[in-house]
Amino acid sequence: MEQERSRVIQEFVPGKQVTLAHVIANPDAMLYTKLGIKEAGAIGILTLTPTETAIIAADIATKAASVELGFLDRFTGSLIVVGDVSAVEMAVEAVNEVLSRKLRFTPALVTKS
């Protein structure tokens, strides 16, 4: 007797959220080398959904503080900004705040190391 099998299909439906907002202050020089980005005082890392939001976040970050884009990927929602520690903190916090307030995104806790 053949048993009926059920199939479960999982689907990823992204919400509007900042999923990671982290500042690395004074990272080791090797990290810059491995990432292939310019050395600075700090690295800010953000991941966002929907992924295209990385473009908007880059605009917000560069207007909010004196940071440079280290990496932006609109297909994964990854954004890396570099600059001095206070500028990177200001940029990451601005992205979180503007997306939350103006576009009703769920913000992330800004973490630091």
Protein Blocks (a to p, Z undefined) as FASTA:
>chain_A
ZZdddddddddddddddfbdcddehiafklmmmnopacdfbdcddddddfklmmmmmmmm
mmmpccddfbdcfknopacddddfklmmmmmmmmmmmmmmmnopacdddddZZ
